Each structure stands twice: as structure tokens, then as C-alpha cells.
């Protein structure tokens, strides 16, 4: 894959001796007009990779914070075409910051996987995480994304055993997202020791960067995970800020993200 922003960013973070910071917000939350400023705030705060959530009526993997964000977004009228417009405008403003769409199969496949992949490529989207298409059903979306040079980021969980992991990794690219809790996004937190064991196991099976998410709420936890993983994903804590401040959320988002970024850079300074 030529001009691979994800690979370039992970390599840069590794060279700096630190984990990458991946942050998540929902497209169209609180509305389409407010989303660009919130995305810019993520980058200004020190985000390395942006995950943009595609709102869906049945976000089965998500807890209350992101579920409410989905409802706010859909309630304000967000459409799939708006998400790609947001993505394309982000790419124009931030040519080097990787952008990953995260969501569910229904909005991605409603017009066919080729259409979706073409839209991703045209908008400058670097990768896609589809929560509810298992790797056994890769043919639903994988070939179209790969043909468009868009990474298909796969999920591993605490219940992904050694027998199934090769299936998860087959066709995966960009990075591997380790879901650190067996449950929904939000306030649940996995024990650090269990995360360390899981990341060590995953790293023996793949050369892909391993990102850890679900339940990461603040700088101290991000720093602890950043010492063992290649990336730390923070979502619900940021979405909560958007929920509290609405269309005035951007400066509050930037301030919080900066605390996460600073925590990860401490490792770089100490190295």
C-alpha cells in the first residue's frame, strides 16, 4: 500500500519511543456542522490517529455514552454522505493524520461493499473497523476494501483463543485492535496484568501494531497501557465531553486529549 499513513504514523511513534494515541468521536455528534471543529481539536490535542464513528441505531458493542452519541447524531439528521463529506474535509485539512471509520455492517453495506470502499478511498479514509462482520465473513467487505487500498482493522478480545486468532489475523491490516474487556465500551476497565498478558500473546502472533481500547478513561491508565501496547484507544471519555458541552465541546476535547498525549510522551522523555 503506497502512501500508507497508518504505517508512517506508527513508525514515527515507535521512533519516538512511545505508543500512538488513537481517539474516537461519533460523526455528526452533536451535529454535522460541529464535527469538524471537534476533529480539529483531537489533532490539536495531540492525537496520532482519529477514529470516526459511523452512527447506527443498534450499536451493540457500545455502552451508554456512545449509544447516546449515536442517537444525538442520527437525531440531528446525519447521513452516510455527510460522514464521507466530513472525512474528505478532514483529509484536506490534515493530510498526514490517519483517519479510520468505525461502525457496523448495515450502514457500510447498504449500497454494496464496492460503493463503500470507493467512497472511503475518495474521502482519504485509511482504514475501517466493522464491529459486527466476523473474519469468517471477510468476503462481505474485505476484498472491496483491499482493492481500494483501505485497511481492514480487525478486533481481538479476551475470548479470542489461540485456535481462532489466525482467522482474525488473516486479511487484517493497519493495526490489530485489542478489546480489553469482554463487554461494551465505557467504564469497565480490564486489569493491567491481563492486558499485559494479552498484548504479549498477540505480539507473538502478528507483526501488526497492537492497539488497546474499551474502558480507557484517563491519562494514568493510558500511560500504563502505552508502556506495553503500540497504541492506546480512548473513546467514551471523549464522547462524554461532547455530550456535556455540545457544539461548544471543541476546546474541552482538546484540553482532555492533551492530557492523554502528554502522558504518553512521558515515556518518550524518560527513554
Secondary structure, 3 states (H helix, E strand, C coil): CCCCHHHHHHHHHHHCCCCEEEEEEECCCCCHHHHHHHHHHHHHHCCCEEEEECCCCCCCCCCHHHHHHHHHHHHCCCCHHHHHHHHHHHHHHCCCCEEEEEECHHHHHCCCHHHHHHHHHHHCCCEEEECCCCHHHHHHCHHHHHHCCCEECEEEECCCCHHHHHHHHCCCCCCEEEECCCCCCCCCCCCHHHHHHHHHHHHHHCCCCEEEECCCCCHHHHHHHHCCCCEEEECHHHHHHHHHHHHHCHHHHHHHHHHHHHHHHHHHHHC
